[in-house]
Amino acid sequence: SVFQTQISYVSRFLNESKSSGLYFSDGKCRIDYILVYRKSNPQSEKREVFERNIRAEGIHMEKESSITNSDVIFVKLHAPWEVLCRYAELMNIRMPFRTQTLRCRCTFVLRMEKRITRFRGWLPRKPMKFNNDTLPDLEENESFTAPFSQQRIHHFIIHNKDTFFSNATRSRIVHHILQRVKYEEGKNKIGRFLNNSYEAAFPLHEGTYRSKNSIRTHGAENHRHLLYECWAWWGVWYKYQPLDLIRRYFGEKIGLYFAWLGWYTGMLFPAALVGLLVFLYGVFTLEHCQVSKEVCQASTIIMCPLCDKYCPYMRLSDSCIYAKVTHLFDNGATVFFAVFMAVWATVFLEFWKRRRAVLAYDWDLIDWEEEEEEIRPQFEAKYSKKERMNPISGKPEPYQAFTDKCSRLVVSASGIFFMILVVIAAVFGIVIYRVVTVSTFAAFDWALIRNNSQVATTGTAVCINFCIIMLLNLYEKVALFLTNLEQPRTESEWENSFTLKMFLFQFVNLNSSTFYIAFFLGRFTGRPGAYLRLINRWKLEECHPSGCLIDLCMQMGIIMVLKQTWNNFMELGYPLIQNWWTQRRLRLEHGQKVMASFPQWEKDYNLQPMNAYGLFDEYLEMILQFGFTTTFVAAFPLAPLLALLNNIIEIRLDAYKFVTQWRRPLPSQAKDIGIWYGILEGIGILSVITNAFVIAVTSDFIPRLVYAYKYGPCAGQGRAGEKSDICYESEYCRIEDYREPPDSDEPYSYTLQFWHVLAARLAFIIVFEHMVFTIKNLIAYLIPDLPKDLRDRMRREKYLIQEMMYEAELERLQKERNEKKKHDRSHHNEWP
């Protein structure tokens, strides 16, 4: 049977674990948590008080010196059955509830599952799915769950007390106890004490992740090995993620991150496909593009120099290649793709809410609520003299005056504004570089550089901009300082404030140059005889005769590739190098045989700890990529494809890092991705606005339409591909603008066509934004956050649990009544 398979599977895990350093020296008590300290640490008295209080809570403790360093002491903690039951009830941990419920649920959802299977049967899913035989212990997800109660312990499925609570749940319970154990009178914050007295605190990995035996023939040695073979190994990059196993090993919070990352990556497939088709449409229609034809044939039109010195006069036909490349990204399908991506972002977020609801149901998080957070020690120390009654607990707590809070927020906002000014200053530095360097490249002896001075300037400027982006990552320290200055009351408030600041800093830092190229480059250069100059010396940079879109494409492509490559290296390469160096040092000092005999706590201690901010860096990287993919996607349709390729690698990089390179993080619960969802919605709104301006202002889509239907040779029924820019000839050369010729009554004043184009651009922006926002809101309204079948399952499950608990209670009372009658009858027979 399924449960017999589970028991034998788990029993083999236990037998192998006892010989791999996962138990106390007696081989019976499983290690649930590890604390590490040094003998030389001066806070020995506080540590003794803390450890004495840990024992008073019922936690078993065992100490052992490090094999490699006698100054390092490992404190092994084990929570016995009684402690686990007591705190599981206090923490409202949901556990499997009666085996009979399995049949009830299966009969209810059988018809629905058959319909889903029939609908999905045509999809090529088998190559991407795992064989369920390798995951026998995940069958318990089919059971109903209920908050654990010691009084109703007979209602729960308990085959083995050692495995009833998973290792992740046991570690979470022990950490919950540590958070509430006092180390000094009136102080009970484990976080600060660990930083000062204990060098590390972590749950253990479940043995090694490598094995000589194949998982298909001999099975997995432990859950870590199973995760490596089914998830973190590069050979399974094309398979779905085993989310239930990830959640079981790392907890719901990390499981939700990988579920969101997998959902985002899956949703990128249609976006990448449509973007590739838009690009291919530009390729196949290139020979029929009237604009590029006219540019390539305009060998008699002489264009004015782009700079004052060294820049030569050039024929318009010299920009033939750039005109063709521009058509690849700026063609008739661009508007459709911009609308598609705006709708795609909404569909992605709405269906993620539905996916999150299903996961929350499957992982028993629907009714889970975070405990009331304790006040941060820093807040308590700062405002301990001012107290007021907590309306929930009825106890006095520190209080921050409204004026003090407002003044701190004003100072913090000023700091944010100052750092944004620093970014703008860096962008201004890039502008100066571009203005100065275009003349320098034009003076090169190498003809390839001299004839393509503007492209060379753009390429080098983008690389320098990337270096500045990486150098300005000191925002983390500034954001940390400003967040601490605000004195948030709880940890969640601190995390939300820090997240908003870091995202704002990084988003402005990453996209400021892109905004400049998209909306400011070549827009304010002036006119002949009255050019605007930088420091009264250099003429401001102008767009190429083929437009500024090629500069924007280069900016996005180079930054996106370099940023993702650097992030991937830092995520995996840096911890790999650190762990390799540690292993090399230990191998030289103690030898390979000694290293092979290291217990699990020693091996995990030598791994890298998880980032100080948890999943913050992982979320931030993906959210910034989402913004970069959607904000200017009208100018670079290949952005979703690059994001998709990166994310396929990113999932396995993160998986490999969590399983092999990092210590096991504390399993924690979460119902959603937190404040990041609101940020994603904000990016979706911003992307509609920016793409509307990119199409209307940066590209030549609107000028082409105006020329074709108003000024073209077939006005009123003109060709949409006619040349968009009307250039007037001066004495020596032409300029690209809508201005009167120099011999007119008002030389170089704007023509009527300029105002027609401007009006068309403004009209397009208004119509585009209103149309897309209407579609987005309509889709959000039509797609419910909770699937109907899930809502019915939740109601059905609630009803069945109530019925079964009622029947179980009646059965228990009936049994007690029968026993009492039997006892009374036997007592009556004994009466003389």
N, C-alpha and C positions, 0 to 999 in steps of 0.2 A: 504494500500500500504506500501512498504518498508519505504518510507520517512515519512509517517504518524506514523508508528511504531517508527521510530527514534525520531520524535518530541515528542511524548508522553513519550518515554523512557527518553529523556534528560530533559523534563519538570519535571518529577518526581525526577530526580537527583537534579534539581535546587531547587525545593520546600523543599527537605530534607536537602540540603546543607545550606539553609538560616538559619536553626535552629541549625546548628552544628558548628558555629563559622568560616565559610568560607567567610563571607561578612563583610563589614563595619557595623557600628551600625545602619545605615539607611536601611540595608537589601537590598540595590540595587547594590552597588559597590562590585564586587567580589575581594577578596584578591589575588593578583598575586605574591606577594613576601613579605617576612618578614625580617626586620633588627632588631637586638637585641643589646642594649647597656645598660650600667650601668650609673646611675647618677653620681657616684663617679669618673667616668673616666675624667681625666684632659683635654682631647682634645675637650671640648665642643664648642669652637669657630670654629674650623675646621668643626665640625659636623654640626653646624648651617649653615655655608657657603655651605656645601655639600647638606644639605636638602633644602636650598633655591634654589640651582641650580636644584635640582630634580623637585621642583614645577615649575620652569621656563620651564622645558621640557614638562610640561603638565601632569605629574604624580600626581594623587591624593594621599594624605597622611593622615593617622590617627594614633594617638599614644594612647597607653593604658598600664597601669601599670600591672605588674605580680600579680596574686592572691597570690602567695606564697612568693614573695620577692618584696617589694616596691621599691627597688633599681634598679630592672630590668625593662626596658621599651621596649615594642614591638612597632616597627614602621611598620604599615601596608601600603602597596603600591598597587595602582590600576591604570592600564593603560586604559584610556577611548578609545572609538572606533576610534576617530580621530588619537590619538597617535599610536594605533596599526596599522592602515592603513598606516600611514606615514613611520613607521619603517619596516613594513612588505615589503613595496616596496623597501626601502633602503637595506634590508637584502636579497632580492630576494627569499622570502619564497613562495613556491609553494602551491597553494590552488585549491580545486575542481573547475573545469571549465565546466559550462553548462551541464544540465541534458541530453541534446540530445546525448552527446558523449557516454553515457552509452550503448545506443542501437548500436552505430557504433562499439564499441569495442566488444560487445557481439557477433554480427554477424560475426566479423572477427575471433574471437578465438573459436567460438562454435565448429567447426569441430575438432580443435586440442584438446580441452578439452574432447570431447567425446572419442577420441582415447586414451587419457591418462586414462580416467575413465575405459574404456574397458580393457586396459592393466593392470591396478592395481586392477581390480575387484576381482581377485582371492585372493588377499592378505587379511589377517585378520586385517583390519585397523579400523573397526568400534569400537571395544572396546577401542581403543586408541585415537579416535577422540572426540571432543567436539560437543555437540549439538549446531548448529549455532543459534538456537532460543535464547540462552543465550547471544549472541554477536550481537544484532541487529544493533548497531551503527557502526559496522565495514564494513557495506555495502558500505560506501562511498569510500572504496578503489577501487571500480569498476569504479569510475569516472576518467576522464582525469584531469590532473592538469597543471597549468601554473604559471609562476612567477606573483605574485600579482601586480596589477597596479590600481591606483586610477582612472586614466582616462578611463580604461576599466572595471570598477567595475561591470557594468551591465552584463558582460560576466560570472561572477562567481556565484556559487550556494550559495546564502545567504538566508536561511530560517529564521535565527535568529541571530542578531548581537552579542548576548551574547554567542552563541555557535559556531559561524563561525570559530573563532580562538580557538583551543583546549587549555586546561589549560597548557599543556607543552609548546606550542608555545607562549602563553602569558607570562609565566615565563621567557622563553628565550629572548623575546623582552625586558622585563624589565631589565634583567641582562645585556643585550647589552647596554641599556641606562646608567645603573649604571657604566659600565666600562668606559664610555666616559664623565661622569660628573666630573667637577673639584671640588676639595675641598680646593685647594690652587692655587695661581697664578702660571701657568706653570706646574702644576702637576695634572694628571688626572688618576692615576692608582688606581682603586678601591681595588685591591687585598691587597696592603700594608696598605691602609687606614683601611680596614675592620679588619685586624689583630691588628691594634693599637687602633682603636676607637670603632668598633663594635665587639661585642662578638660572634655573629653568623649571618649568612645570608643564607636563604633557602626558597624554595617554599613549600607550604603547601601540606600535604596529603589530599586526598579528603574524609575526614571523617574516621569513624572507619572501621576496616577490619572484625569485628565480627558482627553477627546478629542472633537473635533468630529465624528468619524466614528462611526457606529453599530457596535457590536460584532457585530451580526448580519450586516451587509453587508461590513464591512471587517476584522472580526476585532479581537482585542485587541492593543494596542500593546506591552503588557508584562504580567507577572503581577500587578502592582499594579493596573493598569487592569482586568484581568480580575476580580480580587477585588472591586473597587469595583462593577463592573457586575453581578456575579453574587451579591454578598453584602452589601456595605456600603451600597448604594443603597437608599433607602426604598421604591422601587417594587417590590422583590423581597422584601418582608417576609413573604410567605406561602410562599415557597419553602424547600426544604431547604437546609441549609448545605453548601457544597462542602468537606467536611472534608479530603479529600486535598490540595486546593489550599492550604487554610489550613496544613496540616502542612508542605507543601513550601515555603511562603513564610516562615512564622513558626516552624517547628519543632514537634516532637512535644508539648512541654510546653504550649504555647499551644493547639495543636490538640486536646489532651485536655480542656483547660478548656472550649472551645466545644462539644466533643462531649458533655461532661457537662452543660453548660448547656442544650444542645438536647434531650438526653435527659430532663432534669428538666422542661423546659417541655412536652415531649410527654406525659410522664406526668401532668402537671397537668390535661390535658384531661378524663380520666375523673373525677378528683377534683372539678374545677370543675363538671362536669355533674351529678354526684350531689349536691354541695352546693347547686347551684341548684334541683334537684328537691326537696330537703328544704325549702328556703325556700318554693318554690311550693306544696308540700304544706301548709305552715303557712298560706299565703294562702288556698288553696281550702277548708281545714277551719276557717277562722276563724269562720264563722257557726255552726259546730256545736260550738265550744269551750264547754263548760259553765262553766269557770272564768271566762272573760271575760264570759259572759252574766250570771253571778251578780254579778260585780263591777259591771258596767254597770247592773244593776237594783237594787243595794244603795244606794238614795238615802236610806234611813232610818238607815243605820249611820254613826255619827260616829266618825272616827279621831282619835287623840290627835295633838297637834302634833309635828313632827319636830325642833323646836328649842325652846329656852326662851323666847326673845324673838322677837316679830314673826311667828313661824310661826303661822298660824291653824289652828283646828280645820277639818277637811275631811271631806266625805262620801266614803265608799268609792267611790261612783260617779264621783267626780272623776278617779279614776285609770283610767277605762275605756280611754282610748287607750293608756296604757302597758301595760295588761293584754293588749290585742290585739297590740301590737308585740312583747311578750315571747313570745306564742304563735308568732309567725313564726319565732323561733329556738329556742324550747323547746317542742317538740311530740313526738308519738309516734315520729317518725323520727329523733330526735336520737341515741338510743342506737345505732341501726343505723349512723348516719353515723360515730359515734365508733369503732365496731368496724371499719367500712370503712376509715377513714383509718389506723388502726393496721396493718391488713393491707396497705393501699396503700403505706405507708412501707417495709414489709418487701419487698414485691414490687418496688418501685422500686430498692432497694439491691441485691437479688439479681439482677435483670435488668441492672442497670448493671454488675455484675461480669462478666456474660456479654458485654455489649456492649463493655466494656473489653478483654476477652480477644480478641474479634474484631478490634478496632482494633489491639491489640498485635501480632496475627498479620499483619494487612495492612500495618502500618507497621514490621515487622521488629524488634519490641521484645520478642519472647518470650524470646530468649536474651540480651537485653541486660542487663548488670549495671553499676551505677555503679562508677566507679573508686574505689579506696580514697581517701577524702577526706584532703586535707592538713590539718594542724593549723592552727587559726586563729592569726594573728600575735599577737593579744592573749593567747591562752593560752600561746603559746610564750614571749612576753616575760615573762609573770608567773611561769611555772614552769620557766624555763630551767635553774635550778640543780639541780632534782630530775629525774633521768632514770631510765628503765628500758627494757629491751629490748622492742621490738615483736614479739609472737609470730608475726606474719605476715611482716614485712619483715626481722626480725632486726637492725634498727638501733636505736640508742638514741633515745628521744624524751622530751619533757617529761612529767612525771607529777604529777597532783593527788592529794594524800593524801586518804584517806577521811574523816578528821575535818574537814579543810578544806572538802570538798565538802558534807558534812552541815550544817556551820555556815552555809554560804552558802545552802543550800536552806531552812534554818529562817528565816533573815533574809528571804529572798525570799517564803516563805509568809506571814510576818508582814506584809510589805508588801501582799500580795494581800488578806489578811484586813482590813487597815486600809482599803484602797480599797473593799472591799465594805461596810464600816461607813459610809464616806462616802456610798455609794449609799443605804443604809438611812436615813441622816440626811436625805438629800434627799427620800426617800419620806415620812419623818416630817414634813418641812416641807410637803409636799403635803397630808398629813392635816390639819395645823393649818389650812392654807388652806381646805380643804373644810369643816371644822367652823366656822370663823369666818365664811366667806363665805355659807353657807346662810342665816344670820340676816340678813346684809346684803342679799342679794337679796330676801328675804322682806319687807324694809322698803321696797322700791322703790315709787315712785309708778306706774310703768308696770305695768299689770295683767298683761301677757303674761309679764314677768319675775317678778312677785310670785307669780303662780299656778303658775309652773314653776320655783321657786327651786332645787329639787334638780337638775333637768336642767341649768339654767344653771350651777350649781356644778360639775357633772360635766364639762360641755363646756369651761369655762374652765380647770378643773384639768388636763384632758388636754392642752390647748394649752400650758399652763405646764410640764407634765411633759415635753412634747416639746422645749421650749426648754432645759430642764435636761439632757435626754439629749444634746442637741447640744453644750451647754457642757461637759459632763463627758467630752468626747472627748479630753481631755488624758491619758486613760489610755494613749495611745500612747507618750508620753514616759515615763510611770511604768513601763510594761511594758518599754520599751527599757532603762531604768536597771536594773530588777530582773533582766532577762535577762543584761545585761553583768556584773552583780554575781555571778551564778552561775558565770561563766567556763566556758561550754560548750566542749568540746574541738574540735568540727568545725562547719562551717557548717550542716549538716543538723540537728545537735543544737541549734544556736542557733535555727534557723528553727522547729523543733518546739516549743521552749520558749516562744519569742515568740508563736507562733500560739496555744498553749493559754492563755496569759495574756490576750492580746487578745480571744480568743473569750469567755473567762470574764468579763472586765470588761464587754464589750459586751452579752453575754447578760443579765447581772444588771442592767445599766443599762437595757436595753430592756424587761425583763419584770418588774422588781421591783414597779412600781405595779400591773401586771396581776395579779400574785400577791396583792397586798394587797386589791384589789377582789374577786377571786374567792373568797378564803378567809378574809379577816379583816373586811371591811367589814360592819358591822351585827351581828357575831357576839358582841361583848363590850361591849354598851352597858349591861348591867345590867337592872334592873326598876324599875317605879314606886316611888318613895320611896328607891331605892338605885341611882340611875343613876351610872355611871362618868363622871367628868368630867376634862377636860383642864385641868391647872393649877388644879383646884378651881373652875373657872369655866364652861367650855363643855361641854355634854353631847356625848359622842361621836356621830358621824354614824350614823344608822340607814338601813337600806335603804328604798326606796320600798315602799308597800303591795303593789305588783306584783312585788316581789323585786329582787335585786341584779343579775340577768342583763342588764337594760337598760343598767346602768352598765358592765358588762363589755363588752358589744357596742360601746358608744360608745368606750370606751377602745381596743379593738382596731381598730375601723374608722378612727378619726381618726389614731391613731399609724401605722397601716400606710400610709394614703394619704399623710400628710405625710412620713414617712420615705422612701418610695419616690420621691416627687416631688423631695425635696431631694437624694437620692443621684443621681438622673438628671441634675439640674441641675449638680451638682458634677462628675460624670463627664464630661459633654460641654460644658456651658456654660462652665465655668472654663477648660479648655484652648482652647476656641473664642475666648473673649475675649482670652486671652493671645496667641494666634497672630494674631488680628485686630489687636491693638495693635502687635505686632512688625512686621507687614506694613505697617501705616499709617505707622509711624516710618521704615521703610526706603523707603517710597514717597515720603515728604516729603523725605528726605535725598538720595536717589539717582535718583528718577524711576521711572516704570513701565517704560521701555525697558530700563534697567539691571537692574531686578528680573527682567524676562523672560529676560535672558541669564545669570542665575545658573546655575552648574553644579550638579549634583545634590547634591554635598557641602555647598554653601552653603545650598541650600534645606532640606536635612535638619537642618543645624545650627540653623536658625531655628525648627524645630519643637520641641515640648515633649518632654523625655525621659520615658521610662516611669517609673512609680512606683518609688521606692527599694526597695520590697519586692516588686517583680515583680507577680505575680498575686494577692498576698495580699489586697488591698482588694476585688478582684472576687469571690474566693471567700468572704471574710468577709461581704460584703453578701448573697450568695445563701444562705449557711448560716444567717445570722440570719433571713432571710425564711423558710427552710424550718422553722426552729424556731418562728417566729411563726405559721406556717400550720398546723402540726401540734399544737403544745402545748395550745392552747385552742380547737381547731377545733369542739369540741362546743358552745361558746357562740357561735361566729360561723361558720356554715357557708359564708358567702360569701368567707371568707379565701382558699381555693384559686382562686376566680375572679379576685379582685384580684391574686393572685400571678401567675396566667397572663397577664392583660392586661399587667402590668408586665414580665414576662419576654419577651413578644413584642417589646416596645419595647427592652428591655435588650439583647437579642442584636444588634439593628441599631445601638444606641448604641455598644456595645463594638466592633462591627465598624467602624463609621465612625471611631471614635477611633483604633483600631489602624492603619487604612489611611491616614487623612488627617491626623490631628492629632498623632500621636506619631512620634518617630523609630523607625526599624525596630529592634525589640528583638533581642537576640542569640538566634538559634535554638538551643534546647537540648532535650535528650531527657529523657523521663520515662516510666515504665511505668504510672503510676496517678496519682491525685489526692493521694496522700500521706496525711498525718495527718488531712485533712478527712474521709476515709471513716470513720475511727473516731469522729470527732465526730458525724457523721450517725447512726451507729448508737446513740450515747449519747442523742441527741435523740429517736430513735425509741422508746427505752425510757422516757425521761422523759415523752413524750407519752401513753403508755398510762396512766401513774400520774396525771398531771394531769387527763386527760379523765375518768378514773374518779371523781376527787374533784369535778370540775366538775358532772358529772351527779348525783352523790350528795349533794353539799353545797350547791353554788351554785344549781342549778336546783330546781324544785319537782316533779321527776319522781317521786322516792321518796315525798314526802308525799302526792302525789295517789294513788299506788298503795295506800299504807297506809290512807288515808281511804276509798278506794273499796271495798276488800276487807275492811275491819275496822270502820269507823265510819260508813260512808255509809248512806243510807236503804235501800239494797239490799245490806247487808253480806253478804258471802259470794258475792254475784253482783252487786256494785255496779258503778256506772258509773265507768270510769277517769277521767272528766273532772270529777268532783265537786271542789268547792272543797277545797283541801288544808289550809288553815290554820284552826285552831279559835281563835277570838278571844273572850275573855271580857270582859264589859261591866263597867266600873267605874262610878263615880257619874256621870261626865261623858262618857267616851269609851271607845273600844276600842283595844287594842294587839294587834299581830300576834305571837303567841307561844303556846307550850304551857304555860300556867301556871294555877294555881287562882285563882278569883275572890277579891277582897279580903275577902269575908265568910266565907271557909272557915276551917277549923281551922288550916291552914297557908297563910296568904295568899301568893300569888304563887309558891308552890313548883311545881316541875315536875309535870305530870300524867303519867298512865300512857301517854298517847299519845306524849308526848315520848320516852320510853324505847323505845316500839315503833318510832318513826321512826328513832331513833338506831341501834337494832339492825338495822333494815332497810338503813340507809345503810352501815353497816360490812359487812354481809353482801354487799351489792351490790358494794362496792369489792373485796372478796376474790374473789368469783365472777368479776367482770368482768376483773380483772387476770389471774387464772389462766387464764381462757378465752382471752383475747387473746394472752397470752404463749405458750400452747400452740399456738394457730393460727400465730403468727409463727414459732416454732421448727420446726413441722411444714413450713411453706412453705419456710423456709430449708434444711431437710433435703432436701426433695423436688426443689428446683431446683438442679442442679449448677452450679458456678462456670464450668465449661468446657463449651460445647455439644458433643454427641457428634460431629456432623459436622465441627466444627472440630478435635476431637481426631484424628479419622481423617485429615483433610487434613494436619495437622502430621506425623503418622507417615508418611503417604504421601510428603510432600514430602521429609522427611529421608531416606527410602529412595531416592527418585529422585535426590536430590543426590549421595548416596554412590555410586550406580550410575554416574551420569554423570561424576563426577570420576574414578572408577576407569576407565571406558571412555576418557575423554579422556586420561588418563595412559598407558594402553596404546596409544592411537593415536599419542601423541607418541613413546613409546619405539619403536614399530614404524616410525614415520617416520624417527627417528634411525638405526635399524638399517638401513633400506633405503638411506639416504643414505651410511652408512658402507660398505655392500656396494658401492654404485655407485662410491664413491671408491676402494675397494680394487681394483675391477675395472679402472677407468681407469688406476690406477697400475701394475697388472700388465701392461696392454697396452703401456705406455710402456717397460717393462723391455727392454733390448737382448738 
